[in-house]
Amino acid sequence: MNFSNKKVVRTYASPHSKNAWGYIETIGWRKLGQLSTDGVTNMFIMLNAAKGSGKTVSGTIDASNQITLLYF
């Protein structure tokens, strides 16, 4: 599923490896894809930057309901 121009409402991360989440407007909570530790960290930073600056994000959610692609 693709989504476009959605507001980041909330973010969450725990100290566990690759456990980061974003609450995306009209979509709800979605876990960030688990391909690599750096990938999860980078997407989490993007979510927080978008939330802090009021920008919207677009991306892709895979069949397991995880965000696998994210961009401004």
N, C-alpha and C positions, 0 to 999 in steps of 0.2 A: 504494500500500500504506500502510495506517495502522499505527502502532505506539503502544502505551500503556505507561506506567509502566516505562520501561527505564532502566537505570543507564548513565551515561556513563563508559566505561572509560578512554579516552584522547582527546586532542585533538592536532591538528597544524595549523600554518599556516606558509606560507613568505612571503618578502617580495614575492612576485608578486601582482598584483592579483586579488582574489577567489579565492584558493587556500587554503581552509580546510576541514578534515576533522574528523569525529568518529567514534570507534569506539563504537558503541552495542551494549550487551549483547544477545547472540543474533542480532544483525544484521550486525555487522562494520563495516568502514570505509565511510563514505559521505561524499561531497563535499557541501558546502553549496550550495544552489541559486544560480544566477548572475544573478538578476534585477537586483540593484543592489549596488554596493559597500557601502553602508550596511546593506543587508539581510544580507549575508554577515557583516559585522562584528558586527551585533547578535546574530545566531544563534550566532556563535562565542563571544561574551561569555556568552550564555545557557548554552552547553555547559560552559564553564569554571566558571561559577557553580554549576551543578548538580553538576559533578564535585567541586568544592571543598567544597560543603555536604552532599553525600551525597543530594541530591534526585534524583528520577527525572524523566525528560522523556517527552513524548508528541509525536507529529507525523505528518507525511506524507512519503512517499518517492515521487517521480514515476517515470515510465516510463524515464527515463535514469539511475535509481538515485541521484538527488540529493535531499537533504533540502530540501523546499520550505516546510514549515510546522513550527514548533517551539514548544512551550509547556510550562510546569511543570505 
